[in-house]
């Protein structure tokens, strides 16, 4: 798994690529998102477009990070999850928890709209 972090105005975009699985990305993902929240980033978009696999451990980290973000008055939005991940998000009802967007500009703009 590879992570790239970039700023688009006040919004932090985290681009993920590759497999996010137990031992191969779940702890890296947790660490990076925790670091961003600790540094005071309040508006985070997690770009999942190039994720090839996302397992239950990674999903657990996503849930824990969402909770951590809410406790810090931060927002975490998901961008362009692949079809298999969309199905998994629906299965565990995370599609009802997360704001999921399919256009980066729209995701970024949605922070100023909320």
Biopython code that builds the backbone (N, CA, C, O; Angstrom):
import numpy as np
from Bio.PDB.StructureBuilder import StructureBuilder

atoms = [
    (1, "UNK", "N", (0.829, -1.173, 0.000)),
    (1, "UNK", "CA", (0.000, 0.000, 0.000)),
    (1, "UNK", "C", (0.881, 1.246, 0.000)),
    (1, "UNK", "O", (1.948, 1.274, 0.612)),
    (2, "UNK", "N", (0.415, 2.258, -0.691)),
    (2, "UNK", "CA", (1.116, 3.524, -0.764)),
    (2, "UNK", "C", (0.171, 4.634, -0.332)),
    (2, "UNK", "O", (-1.012, 4.615, -0.671)),
    (3, "UNK", "N", (0.688, 5.600, 0.416)),
    (3, "UNK", "CA", (-0.100, 6.753, 0.874)),
    (3, "UNK", "C", (0.599, 8.022, 0.426)),
    (3, "UNK", "O", (1.808, 8.180, 0.600)),
    (4, "UNK", "N", (-0.181, 8.925, -0.155)),
    (4, "UNK", "CA", (0.313, 10.256, -0.490)),
    (4, "UNK", "C", (-0.668, 11.257, 0.118)),
    (4, "UNK", "O", (-1.882, 11.104, -0.014)),
    (5, "UNK", "N", (-0.143, 12.266, 0.772)),
    (5, "UNK", "CA", (-0.969, 13.290, 1.411)),
    (5, "UNK", "C", (-0.721, 14.606, 0.709)),
    (5, "UNK", "O", (0.422, 14.979, 0.446)),
    (6, "UNK", "N", (-1.809, 15.312, 0.406)),
    (6, "UNK", "CA", (-1.679, 16.617, -0.245)),
    (6, "UNK", "C", (-2.764, 17.547, 0.286)),
    (6, "UNK", "O", (-3.792, 17.100, 0.795)),
    (7, "UNK", "N", (-2.520, 18.824, 0.160)),
    (7, "UNK", "CA", (-3.472, 19.847, 0.606)),
    (7, "UNK", "C", (-4.172, 20.467, -0.593)),
    (7, "UNK", "O", (-3.537, 20.809, -1.591)),
    (8, "UNK", "N", (-5.457, 20.603, -0.485)),
    (8, "UNK", "CA", (-6.267, 21.332, -1.463)),
    (8, "UNK", "C", (-7.011, 22.397, -0.663)),
    (8, "UNK", "O", (-8.124, 22.165, -0.190)),
    (9, "UNK", "N", (-6.391, 23.564, -0.517)),
    (9, "UNK", "CA", (-6.956, 24.597, 0.353)),
    (9, "UNK", "C", (-6.889, 24.116, 1.792)),
    (9, "UNK", "O", (-5.825, 23.726, 2.273)),
    (10, "UNK", "N", (-8.026, 24.144, 2.482)),
    (10, "UNK", "CA", (-8.096, 23.684, 3.872)),
    (10, "UNK", "C", (-8.339, 22.188, 3.996)),
    (10, "UNK", "O", (-8.379, 21.655, 5.105)),
    (11, "UNK", "N", (-8.500, 21.514, 2.879)),
    (11, "UNK", "CA", (-8.838, 20.086, 2.877)),
    (11, "UNK", "C", (-7.584, 19.259, 2.646)),
    (11, "UNK", "O", (-6.794, 19.540, 1.745)),
    (12, "UNK", "N", (-7.416, 18.241, 3.469)),
    (12, "UNK", "CA", (-6.308, 17.303, 3.325)),
    (12, "UNK", "C", (-6.816, 16.093, 2.554)),
    (12, "UNK", "O", (-7.778, 15.443, 2.964)),
    (13, "UNK", "N", (-6.168, 15.797, 1.440)),
    (13, "UNK", "CA", (-6.543, 14.644, 0.620)),
    (13, "UNK", "C", (-5.487, 13.562, 0.834)),
    (13, "UNK", "O", (-4.291, 13.796, 0.663)),
    (14, "UNK", "N", (-5.960, 12.367, 1.215)),
    (14, "UNK", "CA", (-5.076, 11.231, 1.428)),
    (14, "UNK", "C", (-5.348, 10.244, 0.299)),
    (14, "UNK", "O", (-6.409, 9.621, 0.249)),
    (15, "UNK", "N", (-4.382, 10.108, -0.604)),
    (15, "UNK", "CA", (-4.510, 9.198, -1.736)),
    (15, "UNK", "C", (-3.933, 7.844, -1.353)),
    (15, "UNK", "O", (-2.752, 7.734, -1.025)),
    (16, "UNK", "N", (-4.767, 6.817, -1.396)),
    (16, "UNK", "CA", (-4.316, 5.448, -1.116)),
    (16, "UNK", "C", (-4.234, 4.673, -2.417)),
    (16, "UNK", "O", (-5.027, 4.885, -3.335)),
    (17, "UNK", "N", (-3.257, 3.766, -2.483)),
    (17, "UNK", "CA", (-3.197, 2.866, -3.626)),
    (17, "UNK", "C", (-2.655, 1.525, -3.155)),
    (17, "UNK", "O", (-1.892, 1.441, -2.193)),
    (18, "UNK", "N", (-3.073, 0.474, -3.865)),
    (18, "UNK", "CA", (-2.637, -0.874, -3.514)),
    (18, "UNK", "C", (-3.589, -1.542, -2.541)),
    (18, "UNK", "O", (-4.735, -1.123, -2.379)),
    (19, "UNK", "N", (-3.093, -2.591, -1.895)),
    (19, "UNK", "CA", (-3.905, -3.380, -0.967)),
    (19, "UNK", "C", (-3.796, -2.816, 0.447)),
    (19, "UNK", "O", (-2.704, -2.554, 0.951)),
    (20, "UNK", "N", (-4.955, -2.639, 1.069)),
    (20, "UNK", "CA", (-5.001, -2.202, 2.462)),
    (20, "UNK", "C", (-5.539, -3.399, 3.239)),
    (20, "UNK", "O", (-6.748, -3.616, 3.320)),
    (21, "UNK", "N", (-4.610, -4.173, 3.809)),
    (21, "UNK", "CA", (-4.981, -5.422, 4.465)),
    (21, "UNK", "C", (-4.228, -5.565, 5.781)),
    (21, "UNK", "O", (-3.298, -4.810, 6.066)),
    (22, "UNK", "N", (-4.639, -6.533, 6.569)),
    (22, "UNK", "CA", (-4.003, -6.823, 7.842)),
    (22, "UNK", "C", (-2.507, -7.022, 7.638)),
    (22, "UNK", "O", (-2.084, -7.890, 6.874)),
    (23, "UNK", "N", (-1.723, -6.223, 8.318)),
    (23, "UNK", "CA", (-0.278, -6.335, 8.235)),
    (23, "UNK", "C", (0.335, -5.691, 7.003)),
    (23, "UNK", "O", (1.557, -5.562, 6.923)),
    (24, "UNK", "N", (-0.485, -5.285, 6.041)),
    (24, "UNK", "CA", (0.033, -4.670, 4.822)),
    (24, "UNK", "C", (-0.663, -3.350, 4.535)),
    (24, "UNK", "O", (-0.942, -3.022, 3.382)),
    (25, "UNK", "N", (-0.931, -2.620, 5.556)),
    (25, "UNK", "CA", (-1.513, -1.321, 5.303)),
    (25, "UNK", "C", (-2.460, -0.831, 6.377)),
    (25, "UNK", "O", (-2.604, 0.378, 6.558)),
    (26, "UNK", "N", (-3.115, -1.740, 7.099)),
    (26, "UNK", "CA", (-4.085, -1.277, 8.080)),
    (26, "UNK", "C", (-3.430, -0.417, 9.155)),
    (26, "UNK", "O", (-3.978, 0.621, 9.525)),
    (27, "UNK", "N", (-2.269, -0.827, 9.662)),
    (27, "UNK", "CA", (-1.592, -0.042, 10.695)),
    (27, "UNK", "C", (-0.957, 1.220, 10.108)),
    (27, "UNK", "O", (-0.881, 2.247, 10.781)),
    (28, "UNK", "N", (-0.509, 1.146, 8.873)),
    (28, "UNK", "CA", (0.046, 2.338, 8.208)),
    (28, "UNK", "C", (-1.060, 3.372, 8.012)),
    (28, "UNK", "O", (-0.862, 4.562, 8.256)),
    (29, "UNK", "N", (-2.222, 2.903, 7.571)),
    (29, "UNK", "CA", (-3.365, 3.793, 7.389)),
    (29, "UNK", "C", (-3.747, 4.437, 8.719)),
    (29, "UNK", "O", (-3.935, 5.651, 8.791)),
    (30, "UNK", "N", (-3.861, 3.630, 9.767)),
    (30, "UNK", "CA", (-4.212, 4.152, 11.094)),
    (30, "UNK", "C", (-3.197, 5.197, 11.533)),
    (30, "UNK", "O", (-3.573, 6.276, 11.991)),
    (31, "UNK", "N", (-1.913, 4.882, 11.397)),
    (31, "UNK", "CA", (-0.873, 5.805, 11.834)),
    (31, "UNK", "C", (-0.914, 7.129, 11.097)),
    (31, "UNK", "O", (-0.784, 8.188, 11.711)),
    (32, "UNK", "N", (-1.092, 7.080, 9.792)),
    (32, "UNK", "CA", (-1.108, 8.315, 8.998)),
    (32, "UNK", "C", (-2.327, 9.170, 9.330)),
    (32, "UNK", "O", (-2.207, 10.384, 9.498)),
    (33, "UNK", "N", (-3.493, 8.548, 9.424)),
    (33, "UNK", "CA", (-4.698, 9.321, 9.742)),
    (33, "UNK", "C", (-4.640, 9.867, 11.166)),
    (33, "UNK", "O", (-5.074, 10.991, 11.415)),
    (34, "UNK", "N", (-4.109, 9.085, 12.098)),
    (34, "UNK", "CA", (-3.950, 9.561, 13.470)),
    (34, "UNK", "C", (-2.994, 10.760, 13.503)),
    (34, "UNK", "O", (-3.254, 11.745, 14.194)),
    (35, "UNK", "N", (-1.884, 10.671, 12.751)),
    (35, "UNK", "CA", (-0.923, 11.765, 12.696)),
    (35, "UNK", "C", (-1.577, 13.045, 12.172)),
    (35, "UNK", "O", (-1.345, 14.132, 12.701)),
    (36, "UNK", "N", (-2.393, 12.903, 11.134)),
    (36, "UNK", "CA", (-3.078, 14.073, 10.577)),
    (36, "UNK", "C", (-4.038, 14.688, 11.587)),
    (36, "UNK", "O", (-4.089, 15.908, 11.738)),
    (37, "UNK", "N", (-4.793, 13.849, 12.273)),
    (37, "UNK", "CA", (-5.735, 14.352, 13.273)),
    (37, "UNK", "C", (-4.995, 15.017, 14.433)),
    (37, "UNK", "O", (-5.414, 16.067, 14.920)),
    (38, "UNK", "N", (-3.900, 14.406, 14.870)),
    (38, "UNK", "CA", (-3.087, 14.988, 15.945)),
    (38, "UNK", "C", (-2.524, 16.348, 15.538)),
    (38, "UNK", "O", (-2.385, 17.244, 16.370)),
    (39, "UNK", "N", (-2.205, 16.495, 14.260)),
    (39, "UNK", "CA", (-1.648, 17.750, 13.750)),
    (39, "UNK", "C", (-2.721, 18.812, 13.534)),
    (39, "UNK", "O", (-2.410, 19.936, 13.140)),
    (40, "UNK", "N", (-3.973, 18.467, 13.786)),
    (40, "UNK", "CA", (-5.050, 19.454, 13.702)),
    (40, "UNK", "C", (-5.790, 19.522, 12.388)),
    (40, "UNK", "O", (-6.572, 20.448, 12.172)),
    (41, "UNK", "N", (-5.565, 18.562, 11.500)),
    (41, "UNK", "CA", (-6.316, 18.539, 10.236)),
    (41, "UNK", "C", (-7.776, 18.196, 10.544)),
    (41, "UNK", "O", (-8.060, 17.179, 11.177)),
    (42, "UNK", "N", (-8.687, 19.039, 10.097)),
    (42, "UNK", "CA", (-10.108, 18.882, 10.433)),
    (42, "UNK", "C", (-10.968, 18.420, 9.266)),
    (42, "UNK", "O", (-12.083, 17.940, 9.468)),
    (43, "UNK", "N", (-10.465, 18.558, 8.062)),
    (43, "UNK", "CA", (-11.228, 18.198, 6.865)),
    (43, "UNK", "C", (-10.372, 17.253, 6.033)),
    (43, "UNK", "O", (-9.417, 17.673, 5.379)),
    (44, "UNK", "N", (-10.728, 15.965, 6.065)),
    (44, "UNK", "CA", (-9.910, 14.949, 5.410)),
    (44, "UNK", "C", (-10.744, 14.158, 4.416)),
    (44, "UNK", "O", (-11.836, 13.688, 4.734)),
    (45, "UNK", "N", (-10.212, 14.018, 3.209)),
    (45, "UNK", "CA", (-10.816, 13.176, 2.179)),
    (45, "UNK", "C", (-9.890, 11.988, 1.966)),
    (45, "UNK", "O", (-8.705, 12.156, 1.675)),
    (46, "UNK", "N", (-10.432, 10.803, 2.112)),
    (46, "UNK", "CA", (-9.668, 9.579, 1.883)),
    (46, "UNK", "C", (-10.005, 9.070, 0.492)),
    (46, "UNK", "O", (-11.085, 8.528, 0.256)),
    (47, "UNK", "N", (-9.054, 9.255, -0.434)),
    (47, "UNK", "CA", (-9.251, 8.878, -1.832)),
    (47, "UNK", "C", (-8.932, 7.393, -2.000)),
    (47, "UNK", "O", (-7.781, 6.979, -1.859)),
    (48, "UNK", "N", (-9.947, 6.602, -2.297)),
    (48, "UNK", "CA", (-9.816, 5.144, -2.382)),
    (48, "UNK", "C", (-9.815, 4.624, -3.812)),
    (48, "UNK", "O", (-9.856, 3.414, -4.033)),
    (49, "UNK", "N", (-9.770, 5.511, -4.765)),
    (49, "UNK", "CA", (-9.904, 5.139, -6.182)),
    (49, "UNK", "C", (-8.930, 4.048, -6.614)),
    (49, "UNK", "O", (-9.308, 3.157, -7.374)),
    (50, "UNK", "N", (-7.689, 4.101, -6.147)),
    (50, "UNK", "CA", (-6.665, 3.165, -6.598)),
    (50, "UNK", "C", (-6.399, 2.022, -5.617)),
    (50, "UNK", "O", (-5.358, 1.368, -5.688)),
    (51, "UNK", "N", (-7.341, 1.785, -4.704)),
    (51, "UNK", "CA", (-7.201, 0.678, -3.754)),
    (51, "UNK", "C", (-7.617, -0.616, -4.449)),
    (51, "UNK", "O", (-8.712, -0.714, -5.004)),
    (52, "UNK", "N", (-6.726, -1.605, -4.410)),
    (52, "UNK", "CA", (-7.007, -2.877, -5.088)),
    (52, "UNK", "C", (-7.701, -3.880, -4.177)),
    (52, "UNK", "O", (-8.428, -4.747, -4.662)),
    (53, "UNK", "N", (-7.493, -3.781, -2.876)),
    (53, "UNK", "CA", (-8.128, -4.696, -1.925)),
    (53, "UNK", "C", (-8.208, -4.008, -0.573)),
    (53, "UNK", "O", (-7.284, -3.300, -0.173)),
    (54, "UNK", "N", (-9.309, -4.215, 0.125)),
    (54, "UNK", "CA", (-9.560, -3.583, 1.420)),
    (54, "UNK", "C", (-10.214, -4.639, 2.285)),
    (54, "UNK", "O", (-11.370, -4.990, 2.047)),
    (55, "UNK", "N", (-9.501, -5.167, 3.296)),
    (55, "UNK", "CA", (-10.059, -6.266, 4.081)),
    (55, "UNK", "C", (-10.736, -5.782, 5.357)),
    (55, "UNK", "O", (-10.819, -4.581, 5.610)),
    (56, "UNK", "N", (-11.218, -6.724, 6.155)),
    (56, "UNK", "CA", (-11.972, -6.384, 7.363)),
    (56, "UNK", "C", (-11.117, -5.647, 8.389)),
    (56, "UNK", "O", (-11.633, -4.799, 9.117)),
    (57, "UNK", "N", (-9.818, -5.951, 8.465)),
    (57, "UNK", "CA", (-8.933, -5.231, 9.391)),
    (57, "UNK", "C", (-8.860, -3.755, 8.997)),
    (57, "UNK", "O", (-8.926, -2.876, 9.856)),
    (58, "UNK", "N", (-8.727, -3.491, 7.711)),
    (58, "UNK", "CA", (-8.683, -2.117, 7.227)),
    (58, "UNK", "C", (-10.023, -1.418, 7.465)),
    (58, "UNK", "O", (-10.066, -0.231, 7.788)),
    (59, "UNK", "N", (-11.095, -2.157, 7.305)),
    (59, "UNK", "CA", (-12.422, -1.596, 7.554)),
    (59, "UNK", "C", (-12.568, -1.213, 9.029)),
    (59, "UNK", "O", (-13.147, -0.178, 9.357)),
    (60, "UNK", "N", (-12.036, -2.059, 9.906)),
    (60, "UNK", "CA", (-12.042, -1.753, 11.335)),
    (60, "UNK", "C", (-11.260, -0.485, 11.635)),
    (60, "UNK", "O", (-11.690, 0.333, 12.448)),
    (61, "UNK", "N", (-10.118, -0.319, 10.986)),
    (61, "UNK", "CA", (-9.320, 0.893, 11.164)),
    (61, "UNK", "C", (-10.074, 2.119, 10.664)),
    (61, "UNK", "O", (-9.991, 3.195, 11.256)),
    (62, "UNK", "N", (-10.796, 1.951, 9.592)),
    (62, "UNK", "CA", (-11.593, 3.050, 9.047)),
    (62, "UNK", "C", (-12.656, 3.486, 10.058)),
    (62, "UNK", "O", (-12.864, 4.681, 10.273)),
    (63, "UNK", "N", (-13.316, 2.520, 10.670)),
    (63, "UNK", "CA", (-14.318, 2.829, 11.693)),
    (63, "UNK", "C", (-13.712, 3.512, 12.905)),
    (63, "UNK", "O", (-14.275, 4.476, 13.423)),
    (64, "UNK", "N", (-12.568, 3.019, 13.361)),
    (64, "UNK", "CA", (-11.893, 3.619, 14.511)),
    (64, "UNK", "C", (-11.434, 5.041, 14.197)),
    (64, "UNK", "O", (-11.516, 5.926, 15.049)),
    (65, "UNK", "N", (-10.958, 5.256, 12.986)),
    (65, "UNK", "CA", (-10.506, 6.587, 12.587)),
    (65, "UNK", "C", (-11.686, 7.549, 12.501)),
    (65, "UNK", "O", (-11.572, 8.717, 12.874)),
    (66, "UNK", "N", (-12.823, 7.053, 12.007)),
    (66, "UNK", "CA", (-14.018, 7.896, 11.952)),
    (66, "UNK", "C", (-14.386, 8.381, 13.357)),
    (66, "UNK", "O", (-14.673, 9.560, 13.568)),
    (67, "UNK", "N", (-14.371, 7.452, 14.307)),
    (67, "UNK", "CA", (-14.696, 7.786, 15.701)),
    (67, "UNK", "C", (-13.695, 8.799, 16.252)),
    (67, "UNK", "O", (-14.085, 9.778, 16.889)),
    (68, "UNK", "N", (-12.415, 8.568, 16.011)),
    (68, "UNK", "CA", (-11.369, 9.477, 16.461)),
    (68, "UNK", "C", (-11.561, 10.865, 15.857)),
    (68, "UNK", "O", (-11.414, 11.873, 16.549)),
    (69, "UNK", "N", (-11.889, 10.916, 14.574)),
    (69, "UNK", "CA", (-12.111, 12.202, 13.900)),
    (69, "UNK", "C", (-13.289, 12.943, 14.539)),
    (69, "UNK", "O", (-13.196, 14.140, 14.812)),
    (70, "UNK", "N", (-14.384, 12.240, 14.775)),
    (70, "UNK", "CA", (-15.571, 12.871, 15.373)),
    (70, "UNK", "C", (-15.256, 13.431, 16.758)),
    (70, "UNK", "O", (-15.728, 14.508, 17.122)),
    (71, "UNK", "N", (-14.456, 12.694, 17.527)),
    (71, "UNK", "CA", (-14.078, 13.152, 18.864)),
    (71, "UNK", "C", (-13.243, 14.423, 18.809)),
    (71, "UNK", "O", (-13.196, 15.178, 19.780)),
    (72, "UNK", "N", (-12.589, 14.664, 17.688)),
    (72, "UNK", "CA", (-11.741, 15.850, 17.515)),
    (72, "UNK", "C", (-12.443, 16.928, 16.686)),
    (72, "UNK", "O", (-11.805, 17.879, 16.235)),
    (73, "UNK", "N", (-13.740, 16.781, 16.487)),
    (73, "UNK", "CA", (-14.514, 17.719, 15.665)),
    (73, "UNK", "C", (-13.951, 17.840, 14.258)),
    (73, "UNK", "O", (-13.945, 18.921, 13.668)),
    (74, "UNK", "N", (-13.482, 16.725, 13.731)),
    (74, "UNK", "CA", (-12.960, 16.667, 12.369)),
    (74, "UNK", "C", (-13.916, 15.836, 11.522)),
    (74, "UNK", "O", (-14.716, 15.059, 12.043)),
    (75, "UNK", "N", (-13.818, 16.015, 10.209)),
    (75, "UNK", "CA", (-14.644, 15.244, 9.272)),
    (75, "UNK", "C", (-13.757, 14.396, 8.388)),
    (75, "UNK", "O", (-12.713, 14.848, 7.916)),
    (76, "UNK", "N", (-14.178, 13.165, 8.167)),
    (76, "UNK", "CA", (-13.488, 12.245, 7.277)),
    (76, "UNK", "C", (-14.484, 11.788, 6.221)),
    (76, "UNK", "O", (-15.506, 11.182, 6.544)),
    (77, "UNK", "N", (-14.188, 12.076, 4.966)),
    (77, "UNK", "CA", (-15.059, 11.686, 3.864)),
    (77, "UNK", "C", (-14.323, 10.710, 2.964)),
    (77, "UNK", "O", (-13.097, 10.750, 2.861)),
    (78, "UNK", "N", (-15.073, 9.839, 2.318)),
    (78, "UNK", "CA", (-14.500, 8.849, 1.417)),
    (78, "UNK", "C", (-14.724, 9.272, -0.020)),
    (78, "UNK", "O", (-15.782, 9.794, -0.372)),
    (79, "UNK", "N", (-13.712, 9.040, -0.847)),
    (79, "UNK", "CA", (-13.783, 9.422, -2.251)),
    (79, "UNK", "C", (-13.568, 8.201, -3.137)),
    (79, "UNK", "O", (-12.565, 7.498, -3.013)),
    (80, "UNK", "N", (-14.500, 7.964, -4.012)),
    (80, "UNK", "CA", (-14.420, 6.981, -5.085)),
    (80, "UNK", "C", (-13.954, 5.591, -4.641)),
    (80, "UNK", "O", (-12.948, 5.083, -5.136)),
    (81, "UNK", "N", (-14.688, 4.978, -3.708)),
    (81, "UNK", "CA", (-14.314, 3.594, -3.370)),
    (81, "UNK", "C", (-14.622, 2.671, -4.553)),
    (81, "UNK", "O", (-15.654, 2.824, -5.206)),
    (82, "UNK", "N", (-13.724, 1.707, -4.833)),
    (82, "UNK", "CA", (-13.987, 0.749, -5.906)),
    (82, "UNK", "C", (-15.260, -0.055, -5.627)),
    (82, "UNK", "O", (-15.723, -0.107, -4.487)),
    (83, "UNK", "N", (-15.817, -0.672, -6.649)),
    (83, "UNK", "CA", (-17.106, -1.381, -6.549)),
    (83, "UNK", "C", (-17.130, -2.399, -5.418)),
    (83, "UNK", "O", (-18.108, -2.456, -4.672)),
    (84, "UNK", "N", (-16.085, -3.202, -5.270)),
    (84, "UNK", "CA", (-16.072, -4.212, -4.201)),
    (84, "UNK", "C", (-16.091, -3.559, -2.824)),
    (84, "UNK", "O", (-16.749, -4.053, -1.907)),
    (85, "UNK", "N", (-15.374, -2.454, -2.679)),
    (85, "UNK", "CA", (-15.378, -1.745, -1.400)),
    (85, "UNK", "C", (-16.723, -1.079, -1.157)),
    (85, "UNK", "O", (-17.184, -1.027, -0.017)),
    (86, "UNK", "N", (-17.359, -0.570, -2.203)),
    (86, "UNK", "CA", (-18.700, -0.001, -2.059)),
    (86, "UNK", "C", (-19.653, -1.053, -1.495)),
    (86, "UNK", "O", (-20.447, -0.766, -0.598)),
    (87, "UNK", "N", (-19.568, -2.268, -2.025)),
    (87, "UNK", "CA", (-20.432, -3.356, -1.557)),
    (87, "UNK", "C", (-20.150, -3.673, -0.089)),
    (87, "UNK", "O", (-21.078, -3.900, 0.687)),
    (88, "UNK", "N", (-18.889, -3.688, 0.286)),
    (88, "UNK", "CA", (-18.510, -3.958, 1.674)),
    (88, "UNK", "C", (-19.007, -2.848, 2.593)),
    (88, "UNK", "O", (-19.500, -3.122, 3.687)),
    (89, "UNK", "N", (-18.882, -1.601, 2.157)),
    (89, "UNK", "CA", (-19.378, -0.473, 2.950)),
    (89, "UNK", "C", (-20.884, -0.588, 3.165)),
    (89, "UNK", "O", (-21.382, -0.308, 4.256)),
    (90, "UNK", "N", (-21.604, -0.998, 2.130)),
    (90, "UNK", "CA", (-23.055, -1.192, 2.260)),
    (90, "UNK", "C", (-23.367, -2.334, 3.222)),
    (90, "UNK", "O", (-24.278, -2.231, 4.043)),
    (91, "UNK", "N", (-22.609, -3.418, 3.116)),
    (91, "UNK", "CA", (-22.838, -4.600, 3.947)),
    (91, "UNK", "C", (-22.739, -4.271, 5.437)),
    (91, "UNK", "O", (-23.561, -4.728, 6.232)),
    (92, "UNK", "N", (-21.745, -3.489, 5.810)),
    (92, "UNK", "CA", (-21.563, -3.152, 7.223)),
    (92, "UNK", "C", (-22.213, -1.811, 7.588)),
    (92, "UNK", "O", (-22.031, -1.292, 8.689)),
    (93, "UNK", "N", (-22.965, -1.274, 6.645)),
    (93, "UNK", "CA", (-23.721, -0.024, 6.816)),
    (93, "UNK", "C", (-22.837, 1.205, 7.040)),
    (93, "UNK", "O", (-23.295, 2.208, 7.589)),
    (94, "UNK", "N", (-21.574, 1.129, 6.616)),
    (94, "UNK", "CA", (-20.701, 2.301, 6.678)),
    (94, "UNK", "C", (-21.111, 3.340, 5.656)),
    (94, "UNK", "O", (-20.746, 4.509, 5.782)),
    (95, "UNK", "N", (-21.865, 2.934, 4.642)),
    (95, "UNK", "CA", (-22.349, 3.912, 3.667)),
    (95, "UNK", "C", (-23.356, 4.863, 4.307)),
    (95, "UNK", "O", (-23.634, 5.935, 3.768)),
    (96, "UNK", "N", (-23.904, 4.468, 5.462)),
    (96, "UNK", "CA", (-24.820, 5.340, 6.203)),
    (96, "UNK", "C", (-24.071, 6.230, 7.191)),
    (96, "UNK", "O", (-24.626, 7.210, 7.689)),
    (97, "UNK", "N", (-22.823, 5.895, 7.475)),
    (97, "UNK", "CA", (-22.006, 6.631, 8.437)),
    (97, "UNK", "C", (-21.131, 7.659, 7.731)),
    (97, "UNK", "O", (-21.079, 8.824, 8.124)),
    (98, "UNK", "N", (-20.445, 7.210, 6.685)),
    (98, "UNK", "CA", (-19.518, 8.068, 5.966)),
    (98, "UNK", "C", (-20.212, 8.848, 4.866)),
    (98, "UNK", "O", (-21.178, 8.382, 4.262)),
    (99, "UNK", "N", (-19.702, 10.042, 4.620)),
    (99, "UNK", "CA", (-20.090, 10.823, 3.452)),
    (99, "UNK", "C", (-19.201, 10.310, 2.318)),
    (99, "UNK", "O", (-17.991, 10.536, 2.316)),
    (100, "UNK", "N", (-19.810, 9.622, 1.361)),
    (100, "UNK", "CA", (-19.064, 9.032, 0.249)),
    (100, "UNK", "C", (-19.314, 9.877, -0.995)),
    (100, "UNK", "O", (-20.460, 10.114, -1.375)),
    (101, "UNK", "N", (-18.230, 10.329, -1.627)),
    (101, "UNK", "CA", (-18.319, 11.157, -2.821)),
    (101, "UNK", "C", (-17.613, 10.473, -3.973)),
    (101, "UNK", "O", (-16.768, 9.600, -3.771)),
    (102, "UNK", "N", (-17.970, 10.883, -5.199)),
    (102, "UNK", "CA", (-17.400, 10.267, -6.392)),
    (102, "UNK", "C", (-16.715, 11.274, -7.303)),
    (102, "UNK", "O", (-16.312, 10.932, -8.414)),
    (103, "UNK", "N", (-16.583, 12.497, -6.847)),
    (103, "UNK", "CA", (-15.895, 13.549, -7.585)),
    (103, "UNK", "C", (-15.061, 14.345, -6.583)),
    (103, "UNK", "O", (-15.592, 14.827, -5.582)),
    (104, "UNK", "N", (-13.777, 14.484, -6.839)),
    (104, "UNK", "CA", (-12.892, 15.135, -5.871)),
    (104, "UNK", "C", (-13.275, 16.588, -5.619)),
    (104, "UNK", "O", (-13.324, 17.023, -4.468)),
    (105, "UNK", "N", (-13.544, 17.335, -6.672)),
    (105, "UNK", "CA", (-13.920, 18.740, -6.480)),
    (105, "UNK", "C", (-15.184, 18.852, -5.631)),
    (105, "UNK", "O", (-15.283, 19.724, -4.767)),
    (106, "UNK", "N", (-16.138, 17.974, -5.879)),
    (106, "UNK", "CA", (-17.383, 17.971, -5.107)),
    (106, "UNK", "C", (-17.098, 17.623, -3.637)),
    (106, "UNK", "O", (-17.669, 18.232, -2.733)),
    (107, "UNK", "N", (-16.221, 16.651, -3.406)),
    (107, "UNK", "CA", (-15.872, 16.256, -2.038)),
    (107, "UNK", "C", (-15.235, 17.424, -1.285)),
    (107, "UNK", "O", (-15.575, 17.690, -0.133)),
    (108, "UNK", "N", (-14.318, 18.111, -1.943)),
    (108, "UNK", "CA", (-13.639, 19.244, -1.320)),
    (108, "UNK", "C", (-14.623, 20.370, -1.041)),
    (108, "UNK", "O", (-14.619, 20.957, 0.042)),
    (109, "UNK", "N", (-15.458, 20.664, -2.016)),
    (109, "UNK", "CA", (-16.446, 21.742, -1.857)),
    (109, "UNK", "C", (-17.462, 21.410, -0.767)),
    (109, "UNK", "O", (-17.986, 22.313, -0.114)),
    (110, "UNK", "N", (-17.745, 20.125, -0.564)),
    (110, "UNK", "CA", (-18.774, 19.734, 0.397)),
    (110, "UNK", "C", (-18.416, 20.151, 1.828)),
    (110, "UNK", "O", (-19.307, 20.275, 2.668)),
    (111, "UNK", "N", (-17.138, 20.369, 2.120)),
    (111, "UNK", "CA", (-16.771, 20.810, 3.464)),
    (111, "UNK", "C", (-17.257, 22.226, 3.711)),
    (111, "UNK", "O", (-17.676, 22.542, 4.825)),
    (112, "UNK", "N", (-17.214, 23.078, 2.712)),
    (112, "UNK", "CA", (-17.671, 24.453, 2.898)),
    (112, "UNK", "C", (-19.193, 24.529, 2.881)),
    (112, "UNK", "O", (-19.779, 25.494, 3.372)),
    (113, "UNK", "N", (-19.830, 23.505, 2.311)),
    (113, "UNK", "CA", (-21.288, 23.479, 2.242)),
    (113, "UNK", "C", (-21.910, 22.986, 3.553)),
    (113, "UNK", "O", (-23.085, 23.233, 3.825)),
    (114, "UNK", "N", (-21.104, 22.285, 4.360)),
    (114, "UNK", "CA", (-21.687, 21.691, 5.576)),
    (114, "UNK", "C", (-21.572, 22.587, 6.770)),
    (114, "UNK", "O", (-22.016, 22.224, 7.860)),
]
sb = StructureBuilder()
sb.init_structure("model")
sb.init_model(0)
sb.init_chain("A")
sb.init_seg("    ")
for serial, (resi, resn, name, xyz) in enumerate(atoms, 1):
    if name == "N":
        sb.init_residue(resn, " ", resi, " ")
    sb.init_atom(name, np.array(xyz, "f"), 0.0, 1.0, " ", f" {name:<3s}", serial, name[0])
structure = sb.get_structure()
